[in-house]
Amino acid sequence: MYEAHYGFREKPFSLIPDPYFFYSGRSQKLAMSLLEYGLSDQTGFVVVVGDVGSGKTTLIRRLLKTASRDVVVGLVSNTHPDLGDLLGAIVKAFDLDLGDEGKIARYHALIDFVIDRYAHGKRCVLIIDEAHHLSTSALEEVRMLSNVNADKDFVLQLILVGQNELKATLRRPDMRQFAQRVSVFHELTPMIAQETVGYIRHRLACAGGSPDLFDAGACAAAHHYAFGIPRLINILCDLALLIGFGENRAGIDVDVILDAVTVRAASGLGVFREDPEGVTREERRRAILKEIGREEDGAKSAPLETAVGDPLIGPACASEATRHAQRRAPSTKGRRTRGAGIGHPWQGGERWKSRTDRERWAVRERSAP
């Protein structure tokens, strides 16, 4: 509808997972590297989890598009319990037509197939999307399939992708056998503010439009209200383009994003961040533009009041960065810390270089007033 108005070949913010529009943000890039590692190397289970709308299915589609010819991929994308048994879905994913054969026959046919492919220089990779729907008994079936891998021969590689509930399931005590076979695990995190800008401009360019169609204020507002989650960004930006088209606007600014948020909230299906009670639209608008002004001036500031610590880390990674810093800092447990102000060797994270240095410090401490 708005494509011709803005010069697009196609809709830039479609909700259909399309590997052509894949944006390699920090978390997405790491996830893709781990998945490619799972395809190319002989390793245990690969598990990737993420919140709703974080781009998991797009990630899988991108992986399938880049898979080498010596890899035979079976993709199971419907894992809901109401859709039948899992083994039947796996057999169909590898295009094995077994008719009405029973479960045991299907199992042996699958094992024979992956061994035969391995004998011909190919490796089979089973990818289960939406794996958070799997019951513990279904996950046990998946684990049993990995028993075909013996000695140094990995004839079947298993990759599970799902929402964060999958992680919670694998943490259960009765799932420890499965968890011990997971060699690669990654959790997709929301994009930080700078990545959201790159994501929006990337999709605009891929669709044939101007990457600067959304100005800095619009990108900042989209990040704030969509939590940095790709699907929510798509919903918000698509609605903003529709509003911009209806108002015959040449570009999208912060006011159009605010209008889109208001329209969606009025529908009763609000999925975007809600402003605190008492905060007016104009106050939010000024806060966003003020934040953009700080970034343009090169000042360090948390993106839209959501980040913790380094603005380049962002809210999703701040806690991990804090834990990383704590791991690097030396422990002072059980050590004397009096006298740190006169050159305590632990100040600044430094250790005594020798026993002599330690003794010299002890003499200085005893002689200090």
C-alpha positions in Angstrom: 0.0 0.0 0.0 2.8 2.4 0.9 5.5 0.7 -1.1 5.2 2.9 -4.2 5.0 6.1 -2.1 8.3 5.4 -0.4 10.0 3.6 -3.4 10.1 0.1 -1.9 10.2 -3.1 -4.0 8.6 -4.9 -1.1 7.5 -4.4 2.4 10.6 -3.8 4.6 9.0 -4.8 7.9 7.1 -7.9 7.0 6.5 -10.4 9.8 7.3 -13.4 7.6 10.8 -14.8 8.4 12.9 -14.0 5.4 16.7 -14.7 5.4 17.2 -12.0 2.9 16.4 -9.4 5.6 18.6 -11.1 8.2 20.5 -8.5 10.3 23.7 -9.5 12.0 23.5 -7.8 15.3 25.9 -8.8 18.1 23.7 -11.6 19.6 22.4 -12.7 16.3 25.9 -12.9 14.8 27.1 -15.0 17.7 24.1 -17.3 17.4 24.7 -17.8 13.7 28.4 -18.6 14.3 27.4 -21.2 16.9 24.8 -22.8 14.6 27.3 -22.9 11.7 29.8 -24.5 14.1 27.1 -27.1 14.9 26.7 -27.8 11.2 30.3 -28.0 10.3 31.9 -29.7 13.4 31.2 -32.9 15.2 29.7 -31.7 18.5 26.9 -32.5 20.9 23.5 -30.8 21.1 23.3 -27.2 20.0 20.6 -25.2 21.8 19.5 -21.6 21.0 16.8 -19.9 23.0 15.3 -16.4 22.9 12.2 -14.4 23.8 9.1 -14.3 21.6 9.9 -12.3 18.4 13.7 -12.3 18.9 14.4 -13.6 15.4 14.9 -17.4 16.0 13.1 -18.6 13.0 14.7 -16.1 10.7 18.0 -17.3 12.1 17.1 -20.9 11.1 16.1 -19.9 7.6 19.4 -18.0 7.2 21.3 -21.1 8.4 19.5 -23.4 5.9 20.3 -21.0 3.1 24.0 -21.1 3.8 24.3 -24.8 4.6 26.9 -26.7 2.5 25.9 -29.5 0.0 27.4 -32.2 2.1 24.9 -31.5 4.9 21.4 -33.1 4.8 19.1 -31.0 6.9 15.8 -32.1 8.4 13.7 -29.3 9.8 10.8 -29.9 12.2 9.0 -26.6 12.7 5.7 -27.8 14.2 6.2 -29.4 17.6 2.9 -28.8 19.3 1.7 -32.0 21.1 -1.6 -31.9 19.2 0.1 -32.3 15.8 1.1 -35.9 16.3 4.2 -37.9 17.4 7.6 -36.3 17.1 9.3 -39.3 15.5 6.8 -39.2 12.6 7.6 -35.5 12.1 11.3 -36.2 12.1 11.0 -38.9 9.5 9.0 -36.6 7.2 11.5 -33.9 7.7 14.1 -36.1 6.0 11.6 -37.0 3.2 11.3 -40.6 4.3 7.9 -42.0 3.2 7.1 -44.9 5.5 3.3 -44.8 5.2 1.6 -46.2 8.3 4.6 -47.9 9.7 4.8 -48.2 13.5 7.1 -46.3 15.8 9.8 -48.9 15.9 9.9 -49.3 12.2 10.2 -45.5 11.8 13.0 -45.4 14.3 15.1 -48.0 12.5 14.4 -46.5 9.1 15.7 -43.1 10.4 18.8 -44.7 11.9 19.5 -46.6 8.7 19.0 -43.4 6.6 21.5 -41.3 8.6 24.1 -44.1 8.6 23.7 -44.5 4.9 24.2 -40.8 4.3 27.3 -40.8 6.4 28.7 -43.7 4.4 28.3 -41.5 1.3 30.2 -38.6 2.8 27.2 -36.6 4.1 26.1 -35.7 7.5 22.5 -35.4 8.7 21.5 -32.4 10.9 18.1 -32.4 12.6 16.8 -28.9 13.5 13.8 -28.7 15.8 12.3 -25.2 15.9 9.8 -24.2 18.6 11.4 -26.9 20.8 9.9 -25.3 23.9 6.7 -27.1 23.1 8.3 -30.5 23.5 7.4 -32.5 26.5 10.0 -34.2 28.7 9.2 -37.6 27.1 9.6 -36.0 23.6 13.0 -34.6 24.6 14.0 -38.0 25.8 13.2 -39.4 22.4 15.5 -36.8 20.9 18.2 -37.7 23.3 17.9 -41.4 22.4 18.3 -40.5 18.7 21.8 -39.2 19.6 22.8 -42.7 20.6 23.5 -43.4 17.0 26.6 -41.4 17.4 29.3 -43.8 18.4 33.1 -43.3 19.0 34.3 -40.5 16.8 31.5 -40.8 14.2 28.8 -38.1 14.5 26.3 -39.2 11.9 23.4 -37.1 13.3 23.8 -33.6 14.6 20.9 -32.1 16.7 20.0 -28.4 17.0 17.1 -27.2 19.2 15.7 -23.7 18.9 12.9 -22.4 21.2 11.7 -19.8 23.6 13.2 -19.3 27.1 10.9 -22.0 28.5 13.1 -24.6 26.9 16.0 -23.4 29.1 13.8 -23.8 32.1 12.9 -27.3 31.1 16.5 -28.4 30.6 17.4 -27.1 34.0 15.1 -29.6 35.7 16.8 -32.4 37.7 15.2 -35.1 35.6 16.6 -33.6 32.4 20.3 -33.7 33.5 21.1 -36.5 31.0 19.9 -34.3 28.2 21.6 -31.2 29.6 24.9 -33.0 29.8 24.8 -33.6 26.0 24.4 -29.9 25.2 27.8 -28.7 24.1 26.7 -25.3 22.7 24.1 -23.0 24.3 23.2 -19.4 23.4 20.4 -17.1 24.4 19.4 -14.4 22.0 19.1 -11.0 23.7 17.2 -7.8 22.6 19.1 -5.4 20.4 20.7 -2.3 22.0 19.9 1.2 20.7 22.7 1.4 18.1 21.8 -2.1 16.7 18.1 -1.0 16.3 19.2 1.9 14.2 21.3 -0.5 12.0 18.4 -3.0 11.9 15.9 -0.5 10.7 18.2 1.0 8.1 19.3 -2.4 6.9 15.7 -3.5 6.2 14.8 -0.3 4.5 17.8 -0.7 2.2 17.0 -4.4 1.5 13.5 -3.4 0.4 14.9 -0.9 -2.1 14.2 2.3 -0.1 16.3 5.0 1.5 18.0 3.8 4.7 17.5 7.3 6.1 13.8 7.3 5.7 13.5 6.9 9.5 15.4 9.8 11.2 17.4 9.4 14.4 14.5 10.3 16.6 12.2 7.7 15.0 14.8 5.0 15.4 15.4 5.9 19.0 11.6 5.9 19.7 11.2 2.6 17.9 13.9 1.0 20.1 12.4 2.4 23.3 8.8 1.3 22.7 9.7 -2.1 21.0 12.2 -3.1 23.7 14.8 -3.8 21.0 12.9 -7.0 19.9 12.9 -7.4 16.1 9.3 -8.5 15.7 7.9 -5.6 17.7 10.2 -3.2 15.8 8.7 -4.6 12.6 5.2 -4.1 13.8 5.8 -0.6 15.0 7.8 0.5 11.9 5.2 -1.0 9.5 2.4 0.9 11.2 4.5 4.1 11.2 5.0 3.7 7.4 1.2 3.3 6.9 0.5 6.4 9.0 3.2 8.4 7.1 1.7 7.3 3.8 -1.8 8.4 5.0 -0.4 11.8 6.0 1.7 12.1 2.8 4.9 12.4 4.7 8.2 12.3 3.0 9.9 10.6 6.0 9.3 9.1 9.4 10.1 11.1 12.5 9.5 10.7 16.3 6.0 12.1 16.0 4.9 9.4 13.6 6.3 6.6 15.9 4.4 8.2 18.8 1.2 8.2 16.7 1.8 4.5 15.8 2.2 3.6 19.5 -1.0 5.5 20.3 -3.0 3.8 17.5 -1.9 0.4 18.6 -2.7 1.1 22.3 -6.2 2.3 21.3 -6.8 -1.1 19.6 -6.6 -2.8 23.0 -3.8 -5.0 21.7 -0.9 -3.0 23.1 2.4 -4.8 22.9 4.7 -1.8 23.2 6.3 -0.2 26.2 3.8 1.9 28.2 4.9 5.3 29.4 4.9 5.8 33.2 1.7 7.3 34.6 1.7 11.0 34.4 4.3 11.3 31.5 2.8 13.2 28.7 3.4 12.7 25.0 5.4 15.9 24.7 7.6 15.0 27.7 8.4 11.7 26.1 9.1 13.4 22.8 11.4 15.9 24.4 13.2 13.1 26.3 13.8 11.1 23.1 15.1 14.1 21.2 17.3 15.2 24.1 18.8 11.7 24.2 19.6 11.9 20.5 21.2 15.3 21.0 23.5 13.8 23.7 24.5 11.0 21.4 25.3 13.4 18.5 27.4 15.4 20.9 29.4 12.3 21.7 28.4 12.2 25.4 27.9 8.8 27.1 24.3 8.3 28.1 22.0 5.3 28.6 19.7 4.9 25.6 16.2 6.1 26.6 16.7 5.5 30.3 16.8 1.7 29.8 20.5 0.9 29.8 22.6 0.1 32.9 26.2 0.9 32.8 28.1 1.3 29.5 25.6 2.5 26.8 27.4 0.3 24.3 26.5 -2.7 26.4 22.8 -2.0 26.8 20.2 -3.3 29.2 20.2 -6.9 27.9 24.0 -7.4 28.4 24.7 -5.1 31.4 24.2 -7.9 34.0 26.5 -10.2 32.1 29.1 -7.4 31.8 28.9 -6.9 35.6 29.4 -10.6 36.2 32.3 -10.6 33.8 33.9 -7.7 35.7 33.4 -9.4 39.0 35.0 -12.6 37.7 38.0 -10.6 36.6 38.4 -8.7 39.9 40.6 -10.5 42.4 39.0 -11.7 45.6 39.9 -10.1 48.9 38.2 -12.6 51.0 40.3 -13.6 54.0 42.9 -10.9 53.3 43.7 -7.8 55.3 42.6 -4.6 53.5 43.6 -2.0 56.1 46.1 0.4 54.6 44.7 0.4 51.1 45.2 4.1 51.0 48.9 3.8 51.2 49.4 1.7 48.2 47.7 -1.6 49.1 48.8 -4.1 46.4 45.2 -5.2 45.8 44.1 -1.7 45.0 43.5 -1.5 41.3 43.4 -5.3 41.0 47.2 -5.9 41.2 48.8 -8.8 42.9 52.1 -8.9 44.9 54.8 -9.7 42.3 56.8 -11.5 44.9 57.0 -12.5 48.6 59.4 -9.6 49.2 56.9 -7.1 47.9 54.3 -8.5 50.3 56.7 -8.2 53.3 57.7 -4.6 52.3 54.0 -3.7 52.2 53.5 -5.3 55.7 56.3 -3.2 57.1 54.8 0.0 55.6 51.4 -0.9 57.0 52.8 -1.4 60.6 54.7 1.9 60.4 51.8 3.9 59.1 50.3 6.5 61.5 
